[in-house]
Amino acid sequence: MILKAALFLVSVLLVPLRPTALLAAEWHVDSSVAQSGDGKSWGTALKTIQEGIDVASDADTVIVAEGTYVENIYFKAKNIVLRTTDPLNPLVVESTRIMGNQNGSVVSFSGTEDATCILSGFTITNGKVDYGAGILGGWEPHCTHATIQNNVIVGNIASREGGGLYGCHGLIQNNTIRENSAEGNEEVPAMGGGLAHCHGTIRNNVICENYGHLAGALWDCDGLIRNNVINRNSAGKPFGWVVGGLGGCDGTIENNVISENIGTALAGCDATIQGNIITENIAQQLVGGLGHCDGTISNNLIAGNSADTGVGGLYMCAGTIQNNRITGNRGAFAGLVGCDGLIRNNTIAANVSTEPGTAGGLLVCRGTITNCIIWGNSDPQLLECTFPTYCCVQGIGGGDGNTDSDPRFIDPDGPDDKPDTYEDNDFRLTPASACIDRGLNDDWMSNAADLDGNPRIWRGLFAWTVDMGAYEYESSQFKCIQIATFCLPPPGDCGVTITWNSRPGDSYTVMSCSQLSPEAWIEEDTLQSGGEQTSWIDSQTVSARKFYRVRID
């Protein structure tokens, strides 16, 4: 029997006080003044941003009033804060504009700045140069680690790479990066209309409507790319690889929305690609979804992508592909093609091949295929692939653990009865599904989550056995909801109440110990579920620190 347990810890944390920071100077810039003063107040403000940078020293702050500043500014290796009067106010950001006059990068760094150097709250526009038209971070091995946040970077043109940003290795967050371009040609290819060669953390940005000759949104960005909206970017080279979304990004790509890009969504990204929504990307050739991405691809929704003469879903991805929903993709070859790594616990359904006789599900995938649901794709479901095990495959019932019984999805064509509108299609399992408790358990599943973020192994109907497909039936997070302490009457022992989420019909064993070691745990009590929540009271807790473990029996 596989046991699920949660560990609850009650403790007091002491946080040391931080030393008081040294006072730093503030400098004021206002384009509306007749002439520059000393910059020490709004009444004596400097007229240009560059003047503010020039007088500032490390740790100083330069505050810029609303207005239009036709400048190409240079940070000169200074670790300063350059910000507007209210970087979190969109109206202030819109009305505080640095315009490069198509005369080089709008903002340039020396490349030696660290994370304490901050650029925040500006509209950065009208730059034009070969690399980094909006913001140029520097050149290897000297690329800035400055923090770039809360800006709108729009309408900049690079002839080679990085219409919006190039060579920025620091934190890039909460920016809107749109309508920038990298406008190469057949003799001089260009990549990264939005960002190129930025290896820091890129998070919580809107990266949209950028254009690149070979790559529209991001090119060669190898840091953490998280929680961004990357949509409606485009690439324009008519043949070969064109990347609408992300190209050559080898870090971690997680929890992004990558949608409606013209060109491949992700290409050549040997990254961990997890938790993303990858939908409605359109390529003329090769692949609409993911191509030549050889890292782990897990827990993604990959749906509604298309390629007129290529692959709708995944092409030549050699890493592990697990816990994904791959549905409603369309192309001459629809689902997965040439993916020779581990393919496990995916729901691969309703993919449509427009090439007669070509598998809509998997084609020439010769790695291990296990615990998958492959159903409702254009026939045949598999062609020239390794024979699957512990899978639900339409028309294939033989082999170890396989079934060809209907998986009984909740609503695979959605309330609108249209399978092509993937947003409302529900590929979770009903209680009548033959895929519940029918997979093959493996070590990687012990701490893994399904596509809903719930435990990968769960007692669906009868056993602690993984389900086939991307979703675990009736699985939910087993977690502590509340720990409450109270004191009893004299002699004054303190007690603890633990409350956790639960499922009707389950039973639990509560254990405790005063030190974390395998031999120290003792069983305190066994009890039945109280419904959606269950509580247990330890009324005799007297030690200063105590650990609790709740086990589902």
VEXDREN-2710 file (C-alpha; in Angstrom, 1 decimal):
% VEXDREN-2710
k/r/px/py/pz
1/MET/0.0/0.0/0.0
2/ILE/1.3/3.5/-0.9
3/LEU/0.7/5.9/2.0
4/LYS/0.2/9.7/1.6
5/ALA/1.3/11.8/4.6
6/ALA/1.6/15.5/5.5
7/LEU/4.0/16.9/8.0
8/PHE/2.8/19.8/10.1
9/LEU/5.3/21.9/12.1
10/VAL/4.6/24.4/14.8
11/SER/7.5/26.6/15.7
12/VAL/8.5/30.2/16.4
13/LEU/10.9/31.9/14.0
14/LEU/13.2/34.7/15.3
15/VAL/14.1/37.2/12.6
16/PRO/17.2/39.4/13.2
17/LEU/16.8/43.1/12.6
18/ARG/18.6/44.6/9.6
19/PRO/21.0/47.4/10.0
20/THR/19.8/50.8/9.1
21/ALA/20.8/51.7/5.5
22/LEU/22.9/54.8/4.9
23/LEU/21.1/57.8/3.7
24/ALA/21.3/58.4/-0.1
25/ALA/20.6/61.4/-2.1
26/GLU/17.6/62.1/-4.3
27/TRP/17.8/64.0/-7.6
28/HIS/14.9/65.5/-9.5
29/VAL/14.4/65.8/-13.2
30/ASP/11.6/67.7/-14.9
31/SER/11.6/68.4/-18.7
32/SER/9.2/71.4/-18.2
33/VAL/11.8/73.6/-16.4
34/ALA/13.3/76.4/-18.4
35/GLN/16.8/75.5/-17.5
36/SER/18.5/73.0/-15.2
37/GLY/19.1/73.8/-11.5
38/ASP/21.1/71.7/-9.0
39/GLY/18.5/68.9/-9.0
40/LYS/18.2/68.7/-5.2
41/SER/14.5/69.6/-5.3
42/TRP/11.6/69.9/-7.7
43/GLY/12.0/73.7/-7.6
44/THR/15.6/73.3/-8.8
45/ALA/15.1/70.3/-11.0
46/LEU/17.4/69.2/-13.8
47/LYS/16.0/69.3/-17.3
48/THR/17.3/66.0/-18.7
49/ILE/17.5/62.4/-17.4
50/GLN/21.1/62.1/-18.4
51/GLU/22.0/65.1/-16.2
52/GLY/20.3/63.3/-13.3
53/ILE/22.4/60.2/-14.0
54/ASP/25.6/62.2/-14.3
55/VAL/25.2/63.9/-10.9
56/ALA/24.1/60.7/-9.0
57/SER/26.3/58.4/-7.1
58/ASP/25.8/54.7/-6.2
59/ALA/22.7/54.2/-4.1
60/ASP/21.2/57.5/-5.1
61/THR/17.7/57.8/-6.6
62/VAL/16.9/59.9/-9.7
63/ILE/13.1/60.8/-9.8
64/VAL/11.7/61.9/-13.2
65/ALA/8.6/64.0/-13.6
66/GLU/6.0/63.3/-16.2
67/GLY/6.9/64.5/-19.7
68/THR/8.6/63.6/-22.9
69/TYR/12.4/63.2/-22.8
70/VAL/14.0/62.9/-26.3
71/GLU/17.3/61.3/-25.1
72/ASN/19.5/58.3/-25.5
73/ILE/20.6/57.7/-21.9
74/TYR/23.6/55.8/-20.5
75/PHE/23.9/54.5/-16.9
76/LYS/27.7/54.7/-16.8
77/ALA/28.1/51.7/-14.5
78/LYS/26.2/53.5/-11.6
79/ASN/24.1/51.4/-9.3
80/ILE/21.4/53.9/-8.9
81/VAL/17.6/53.9/-8.9
82/LEU/16.1/55.7/-11.9
83/ARG/12.3/55.9/-11.6
84/THR/9.2/57.9/-12.4
85/THR/7.1/59.6/-9.7
86/ASP/4.8/56.6/-9.5
87/PRO/6.1/53.5/-11.3
88/LEU/3.0/51.5/-10.4
89/ASN/0.6/54.0/-11.9
90/PRO/-0.1/53.1/-15.6
91/LEU/-1.0/56.7/-16.4
92/VAL/2.3/58.0/-15.0
93/VAL/4.2/55.3/-16.9
94/GLU/2.4/56.3/-20.2
95/SER/3.1/60.0/-19.7
96/THR/6.8/59.6/-18.7
97/ARG/8.4/58.8/-22.1
98/ILE/12.0/58.4/-23.1
99/MET/12.2/58.7/-26.9
100/GLY/15.3/57.6/-28.6
101/ASN/14.7/59.6/-31.8
102/GLN/15.8/56.5/-33.8
103/ASN/19.3/57.4/-32.9
104/GLY/20.6/54.3/-31.1
105/SER/19.5/52.4/-28.0
106/VAL/17.1/54.4/-25.8
107/VAL/18.7/53.1/-22.6
108/SER/22.2/51.7/-22.4
109/PHE/24.0/50.1/-19.5
110/SER/27.8/49.6/-19.2
111/GLY/27.3/45.9/-18.3
112/THR/28.7/46.0/-14.8
113/GLU/25.6/47.2/-12.9
114/ASP/24.2/44.9/-10.2
115/ALA/20.7/44.2/-9.0
116/THR/20.6/47.4/-6.9
117/CYS/20.6/49.4/-10.2
118/ILE/16.9/49.8/-11.0
119/LEU/15.0/51.2/-14.0
120/SER/11.3/51.6/-13.2
121/GLY/8.2/53.2/-14.6
122/PHE/9.0/54.6/-18.0
123/THR/7.7/54.3/-21.5
124/ILE/10.8/53.5/-23.6
125/THR/10.3/54.0/-27.3
126/ASN/11.6/55.0/-30.7
127/GLY/15.0/53.4/-30.5
128/LYS/16.7/52.1/-33.6
129/VAL/20.1/50.3/-33.7
130/ASP/21.5/46.9/-34.6
131/TYR/21.2/45.3/-31.0
132/GLY/19.0/46.3/-28.1
133/ALA/17.0/49.2/-29.6
134/GLY/14.9/49.7/-26.5
135/ILE/17.4/48.7/-23.8
136/LEU/21.0/47.5/-24.4
137/GLY/22.4/45.7/-21.4
138/GLY/26.0/45.3/-22.7
139/TRP/28.1/42.7/-24.4
140/GLU/29.5/39.4/-23.1
141/PRO/31.2/39.0/-20.8
142/HIS/29.9/42.3/-19.4
143/CYS/26.1/42.3/-19.5
144/THR/24.1/44.2/-16.9
145/HIS/22.4/42.7/-13.9
146/ALA/20.2/45.8/-13.4
147/THR/16.6/45.3/-12.4
148/ILE/14.2/46.4/-15.1
149/GLN/10.6/46.7/-13.9
150/ASN/7.3/48.3/-14.4
151/ASN/8.1/49.8/-17.9
152/VAL/6.4/49.9/-21.2
153/ILE/9.0/49.1/-23.9
154/VAL/7.3/49.7/-27.2
155/GLY/8.0/50.6/-30.8
156/ASN/11.8/50.0/-31.0
157/ILE/13.6/48.6/-34.0
158/ALA/16.7/46.4/-34.1
159/SER/18.3/45.3/-37.4
160/ARG/19.9/42.2/-35.8
161/GLU/18.7/41.2/-32.3
162/GLY/16.7/42.5/-29.4
163/GLY/14.2/45.0/-30.6
164/GLY/13.0/45.5/-27.0
165/LEU/15.9/44.3/-24.9
166/TYR/19.3/42.8/-25.5
167/GLY/22.0/41.5/-23.1
168/CYS/20.1/42.1/-19.9
169/HIS/21.0/39.4/-17.3
170/GLY/19.2/40.8/-14.3
171/LEU/15.6/40.7/-13.2
172/ILE/13.1/41.7/-15.8
173/GLN/9.6/41.9/-14.3
174/ASN/6.2/43.5/-14.6
175/ASN/7.0/45.2/-18.0
176/THR/4.9/45.4/-21.1
177/ILE/7.1/44.6/-24.1
178/ARG/5.2/45.1/-27.3
179/GLU/5.4/46.1/-30.9
180/ASN/9.2/46.0/-31.1
181/SER/11.0/44.4/-34.0
182/ALA/14.1/42.7/-35.2
183/GLU/13.9/43.3/-38.9
184/GLY/16.6/41.3/-40.7
185/ASN/16.6/39.9/-44.2
186/GLU/17.9/36.8/-46.0
187/GLU/21.4/38.2/-46.0
188/VAL/21.3/39.5/-42.4
189/PRO/18.9/37.3/-40.3
190/ALA/17.4/38.9/-37.1
191/MET/16.1/37.3/-33.9
192/GLY/14.2/38.4/-30.8
193/GLY/11.8/41.1/-31.6
194/GLY/11.0/41.3/-27.9
195/LEU/14.0/40.1/-26.0
196/ALA/17.3/38.5/-27.1
197/HIS/20.3/37.2/-25.1
198/CYS/18.7/38.1/-21.7
199/HIS/19.8/35.4/-19.2
200/GLY/18.3/36.7/-16.0
201/THR/14.8/36.0/-14.5
202/ILE/12.0/37.1/-16.8
203/ARG/8.7/37.1/-15.0
204/ASN/5.3/38.7/-14.9
205/ASN/5.7/40.5/-18.2
206/VAL/3.3/41.0/-21.1
207/ILE/5.3/40.2/-24.2
208/CYS/3.1/40.7/-27.2
209/GLU/2.9/41.8/-30.8
210/ASN/6.6/41.8/-31.4
211/TYR/8.1/40.8/-34.7
212/GLY/11.3/39.1/-35.7
213/HIS/12.7/37.9/-39.0
214/LEU/13.4/34.5/-37.4
215/ALA/12.1/34.8/-33.8
216/GLY/9.3/37.1/-32.7
217/ALA/9.2/37.2/-28.9
218/LEU/12.3/35.8/-27.1
219/TRP/15.6/34.5/-28.5
220/ASP/18.4/32.9/-26.5
221/CYS/17.2/33.8/-23.1
222/ASP/18.5/31.1/-20.7
223/GLY/17.3/32.1/-17.3
224/LEU/14.0/31.5/-15.5
225/ILE/11.0/32.5/-17.7
226/ARG/8.0/32.5/-15.5
227/ASN/4.4/33.8/-15.3
228/ASN/4.6/35.8/-18.6
229/VAL/1.9/36.3/-21.2
230/ILE/3.6/35.8/-24.5
231/ASN/1.1/36.2/-27.3
232/ARG/0.4/37.5/-30.8
233/ASN/4.1/37.7/-31.6
234/SER/5.2/36.8/-35.2
235/ALA/8.1/35.7/-37.3
236/GLY/8.4/36.5/-40.9
237/LYS/10.9/34.3/-42.7
238/PRO/8.7/32.2/-45.1
239/PHE/10.6/28.9/-45.0
240/GLY/12.5/26.8/-42.5
241/TRP/12.4/27.5/-38.7
242/VAL/10.4/30.5/-37.7
243/VAL/9.7/31.0/-34.1
244/GLY/6.7/33.1/-33.0
245/GLY/7.3/32.5/-29.3
246/LEU/10.5/31.3/-27.7
247/GLY/13.6/30.1/-29.5
248/GLY/16.8/28.7/-28.1
249/CYS/15.8/29.4/-24.4
250/ASP/17.5/26.8/-22.3
251/GLY/16.6/27.7/-18.7
252/THR/13.3/26.9/-17.0
253/ILE/10.1/28.0/-18.8
254/GLU/7.1/27.7/-16.4
255/ASN/3.6/28.9/-15.9
256/ASN/3.5/31.1/-18.9
257/VAL/0.6/31.7/-21.4
258/ILE/2.2/31.2/-24.9
259/SER/-0.6/31.7/-27.3
260/GLU/-1.7/33.0/-30.7
261/ASN/1.8/33.5/-32.0
262/ILE/2.6/33.3/-35.7
263/GLY/5.3/30.7/-36.0
264/THR/6.4/27.9/-33.7
265/ALA/5.5/28.4/-30.0
266/LEU/8.8/27.0/-28.7
267/ALA/11.7/25.8/-30.8
268/GLY/15.2/24.6/-29.7
269/CYS/14.4/25.2/-26.0
270/ASP/16.4/22.5/-24.1
271/ALA/14.7/23.7/-21.0
272/THR/12.4/22.3/-18.3
273/ILE/9.1/23.4/-19.8
274/GLN/6.3/23.0/-17.2
275/GLY/2.9/24.4/-16.2
276/ASN/2.5/26.4/-19.4
277/ILE/-0.6/27.1/-21.5
278/ILE/0.6/26.6/-25.1
279/THR/-2.4/27.2/-27.4
280/GLU/-3.5/28.5/-30.8
281/ASN/0.0/29.1/-32.2
282/ILE/0.1/28.9/-36.0
283/ALA/3.0/27.9/-38.1
284/GLN/3.1/27.5/-41.9
285/GLN/5.6/24.7/-41.8
286/LEU/7.3/22.3/-39.3
287/VAL/5.5/22.7/-36.0
288/GLY/2.9/24.9/-34.3
289/GLY/3.6/23.8/-30.7
290/LEU/7.0/22.6/-29.7
291/GLY/9.9/21.6/-31.9
292/HIS/13.4/20.2/-30.9
293/CYS/12.8/20.9/-27.2
294/ASP/14.9/18.2/-25.5
295/GLY/14.3/18.9/-21.8
296/THR/11.5/17.7/-19.6
297/ILE/8.1/18.8/-20.9
298/SER/5.5/18.4/-18.1
299/ASN/2.1/19.5/-16.9
300/ASN/1.4/21.7/-19.9
301/LEU/-1.8/22.3/-21.8
302/ILE/-0.7/22.0/-25.5
303/ALA/-3.9/22.6/-27.5
304/GLY/-5.3/24.1/-30.6
305/ASN/-1.9/24.6/-32.3
306/SER/-1.5/24.1/-36.0
307/ALA/0.9/23.9/-38.9
308/ASP/-0.4/23.8/-42.5
309/THR/2.3/21.4/-43.8
310/GLY/3.9/20.3/-40.6
311/VAL/3.2/19.1/-37.1
312/GLY/0.5/20.6/-34.9
313/GLY/1.7/19.5/-31.5
314/LEU/5.3/18.3/-30.8
315/TYR/8.1/17.5/-33.2
316/MET/11.5/15.9/-32.4
317/CYS/11.3/16.5/-28.7
318/ALA/13.7/13.9/-27.2
319/GLY/13.3/14.5/-23.4
320/THR/10.6/13.2/-21.0
321/ILE/7.1/14.2/-21.9
322/GLN/4.7/13.7/-19.0
323/ASN/1.4/14.9/-17.5
324/ASN/0.5/17.0/-20.5
325/ARG/-2.8/17.4/-22.2
326/ILE/-2.1/17.4/-25.9
327/THR/-5.4/17.9/-27.6
328/GLY/-7.0/19.6/-30.6
329/ASN/-3.8/20.2/-32.5
330/ARG/-4.0/20.2/-36.3
331/GLY/-1.5/19.7/-39.1
332/ALA/-0.4/17.4/-41.8
333/PHE/0.9/15.4/-38.8
334/ALA/-1.1/16.3/-35.7
335/GLY/0.0/15.1/-32.3
336/LEU/3.6/13.9/-31.5
337/VAL/6.1/13.2/-34.3
338/GLY/9.6/11.8/-33.8
339/CYS/9.6/12.1/-30.0
340/ASP/11.8/9.3/-28.8
341/GLY/12.1/10.0/-25.0
342/LEU/9.8/8.8/-22.2
343/ILE/6.1/9.6/-23.0
344/ARG/4.1/9.0/-19.9
345/ASN/0.8/10.0/-18.3
346/ASN/-0.3/12.3/-21.1
347/THR/-3.8/12.7/-22.5
348/ILE/-3.4/12.8/-26.3
349/ALA/-6.8/13.2/-27.8
350/ALA/-8.8/14.9/-30.6
351/ASN/-5.7/15.8/-32.7
352/VAL/-6.5/16.0/-36.4
353/SER/-4.1/15.0/-39.2
354/THR/-4.9/16.5/-42.6
355/GLU/-2.6/14.1/-44.4
356/PRO/-4.6/10.9/-45.2
357/GLY/-3.3/7.7/-43.5
358/THR/-1.0/9.6/-41.1
359/ALA/-1.4/9.1/-37.4
360/GLY/-3.2/11.9/-35.6
361/GLY/-1.8/10.8/-32.2
362/LEU/1.8/9.6/-32.3
363/LEU/4.0/9.1/-35.4
364/VAL/7.5/7.5/-35.3
365/CYS/7.9/7.9/-31.5
366/ARG/10.2/5.1/-30.5
367/GLY/10.8/5.7/-26.8
368/THR/8.9/4.3/-23.9
369/ILE/5.1/5.0/-24.0
370/THR/3.2/4.3/-20.8
371/ASN/0.2/5.4/-18.7
372/CYS/-1.1/7.5/-21.6
373/ILE/-4.6/8.0/-23.0
374/ILE/-4.5/8.1/-26.8
375/TRP/-8.0/8.5/-28.0
376/GLY/-10.1/10.2/-30.7
377/ASN/-7.3/11.3/-32.9
378/SER/-7.3/10.9/-36.6
379/ASP/-6.7/7.2/-37.4
380/PRO/-4.4/5.5/-36.9
381/GLN/-3.8/6.5/-33.3
382/LEU/-0.2/5.3/-33.5
383/LEU/2.1/4.7/-36.5
384/GLU/5.6/3.3/-36.5
385/CYS/5.9/3.8/-32.7
386/THR/7.1/1.6/-29.8
387/PHE/4.2/-0.5/-28.6
388/PRO/2.7/1.1/-25.5
389/THR/2.1/-0.4/-22.1
390/TYR/-0.5/0.5/-19.5
391/CYS/-2.2/2.8/-21.9
392/CYS/-5.7/3.4/-23.1
393/VAL/-5.4/3.4/-26.9
394/GLN/-8.4/3.4/-29.2
395/GLY/-8.4/0.2/-31.2
396/ILE/-5.4/-1.4/-29.3
397/GLY/-6.3/-3.6/-26.4
398/GLY/-3.5/-6.1/-26.3
399/GLY/-0.1/-5.9/-24.6
400/ASP/0.9/-5.3/-21.0
401/GLY/-1.8/-3.4/-19.1
402/ASN/-3.4/-1.8/-22.2
403/THR/-7.1/-1.2/-22.7
404/ASP/-9.2/-0.1/-25.6
405/SER/-12.2/0.8/-23.5
406/ASP/-13.7/4.2/-23.8
407/PRO/-11.8/6.5/-21.3
408/ARG/-15.1/8.2/-20.5
409/PHE/-13.9/11.8/-20.5
410/ILE/-16.3/14.3/-18.7
411/ASP/-17.0/16.4/-21.7
412/PRO/-14.4/16.2/-24.5
413/ASP/-16.2/18.6/-26.9
414/GLY/-17.4/21.0/-24.2
415/PRO/-20.8/22.5/-23.5
416/ASP/-20.8/23.9/-27.0
417/ASP/-20.4/20.5/-28.6
418/LYS/-17.4/21.7/-30.7
419/PRO/-14.2/19.8/-30.2
420/ASP/-12.2/22.6/-32.0
421/THR/-12.9/25.1/-29.2
422/TYR/-10.5/23.5/-26.8
423/GLU/-11.1/26.0/-23.9
424/ASP/-14.3/24.4/-22.6
425/ASN/-13.3/20.7/-23.4
426/ASP/-12.9/18.6/-20.3
427/PHE/-10.7/15.6/-20.5
428/ARG/-10.9/14.6/-16.8
429/LEU/-12.2/11.2/-16.0
430/THR/-15.7/10.2/-15.0
431/PRO/-16.2/7.4/-12.4
432/ALA/-17.1/5.0/-15.2
433/SER/-13.6/5.4/-16.8
434/ALA/-11.6/2.3/-17.4
435/CYS/-8.4/4.4/-16.9
436/ILE/-8.8/4.9/-13.2
437/ASP/-6.4/2.8/-11.1
438/ARG/-5.1/1.2/-14.2
439/GLY/-1.6/2.7/-14.7
440/LEU/1.8/1.5/-13.6
441/ASN/3.3/3.2/-10.5
442/ASP/6.8/4.5/-10.8
443/ASP/9.2/6.2/-8.4
444/TRP/9.0/9.6/-10.0
445/MET/5.3/9.8/-9.1
446/SER/5.8/9.9/-5.3
447/ASN/6.1/13.7/-5.1
448/ALA/4.7/14.6/-8.5
449/ALA/1.4/16.4/-9.4
450/ASP/-1.1/15.8/-12.2
451/LEU/-2.2/18.5/-14.6
452/ASP/-4.5/20.0/-12.0
453/GLY/-1.6/20.3/-9.5
454/ASN/-3.0/17.4/-7.3
455/PRO/-1.1/14.3/-6.2
456/ARG/-0.2/12.0/-9.1
457/ILE/-1.0/8.8/-7.2
458/TRP/-4.4/8.8/-5.4
459/ARG/-6.9/6.2/-4.4
460/GLY/-9.3/6.8/-7.3
461/LEU/-11.8/4.0/-6.8
462/PHE/-10.1/0.9/-5.4
463/ALA/-6.3/1.2/-5.0
464/TRP/-3.3/3.5/-4.6
465/THR/-2.5/3.1/-8.3
466/VAL/-1.9/5.9/-10.8
467/ASP/-4.5/6.6/-13.4
468/MET/-3.8/6.7/-17.1
469/GLY/-3.7/10.2/-18.7
470/ALA/-2.9/13.6/-17.4
471/TYR/-5.5/13.8/-14.7
472/GLU/-5.8/11.8/-11.5
473/TYR/-9.4/11.0/-10.7
474/GLU/-10.8/12.7/-7.5
475/SER/-7.2/13.7/-6.4
476/SER/-6.8/16.7/-4.2
477/GLN/-4.1/18.4/-2.2
478/PHE/-3.7/16.8/1.2
479/LYS/-2.7/19.7/3.3
480/CYS/-3.1/21.3/6.7
481/ILE/-5.8/24.0/6.7
482/GLN/-5.3/25.3/10.2
483/ILE/-3.2/24.7/13.4
484/ALA/-4.7/26.3/16.5
485/THR/-3.2/26.4/20.0
486/PHE/-5.1/26.8/23.3
487/CYS/-4.3/26.5/27.0
488/LEU/-6.2/24.2/29.4
489/PRO/-7.1/25.2/33.0
490/PRO/-4.4/24.6/35.6
491/PRO/-1.9/22.9/35.6
492/GLY/-1.9/24.9/32.3
493/ASP/-0.9/22.4/29.6
494/CYS/-1.1/23.9/26.1
495/GLY/-3.1/22.0/23.5
496/VAL/-3.1/21.9/19.7
497/THR/-6.0/21.4/17.2
498/ILE/-5.0/20.3/13.6
499/THR/-7.5/20.6/10.8
500/TRP/-6.8/19.2/7.3
501/ASN/-8.8/18.8/4.1
502/SER/-10.2/15.3/3.6
503/ARG/-12.5/13.1/1.6
504/PRO/-15.6/11.4/2.9
505/GLY/-15.0/7.7/3.7
506/ASP/-11.2/7.9/4.3
507/SER/-9.6/7.1/7.6
508/TYR/-6.5/8.6/9.1
509/THR/-3.7/7.9/11.6
510/VAL/-2.2/10.8/13.5
511/MET/1.4/10.5/14.6
512/SER/3.7/12.8/16.6
513/CYS/7.2/13.2/17.8
514/SER/9.4/15.8/19.6
515/GLN/12.3/15.4/17.2
516/LEU/12.5/14.6/13.5
517/SER/13.9/11.1/13.3
518/PRO/12.3/7.9/11.8
519/GLU/12.4/6.1/15.1
520/ALA/10.7/8.8/17.1
521/TRP/7.2/8.8/15.6
522/ILE/4.4/7.4/17.8
523/GLU/0.8/6.8/16.8
524/GLU/-1.5/9.1/18.7
525/ASP/-4.9/8.2/17.3
526/THR/-6.9/6.8/14.4
527/LEU/-10.1/8.5/13.1
528/GLN/-12.6/8.6/10.3
529/SER/-13.0/11.5/7.9
530/GLY/-15.2/14.3/9.0
531/GLY/-16.2/15.2/5.5
532/GLU/-14.3/17.8/3.5
533/GLN/-12.4/18.8/6.6
534/THR/-11.2/16.7/9.5
535/SER/-9.9/17.9/12.9
536/TRP/-7.9/16.2/15.7
537/ILE/-7.1/17.6/19.1
538/ASP/-4.0/17.0/21.1
539/SER/-5.0/18.2/24.6
540/GLN/-1.8/17.1/26.3
541/THR/0.9/18.9/24.4
542/VAL/3.5/20.1/26.9
543/SER/6.8/20.3/25.0
544/ALA/8.0/23.5/23.4
545/ARG/8.0/22.1/19.9
546/LYS/6.2/19.1/18.5
547/PHE/5.8/17.6/15.1
548/TYR/2.7/16.0/13.6
549/ARG/2.2/13.6/10.7
550/VAL/-1.2/12.6/9.3
551/ARG/-1.4/9.5/7.2
552/ILE/-4.2/8.4/4.9
553/ASP/-4.8/4.7/5.6
END
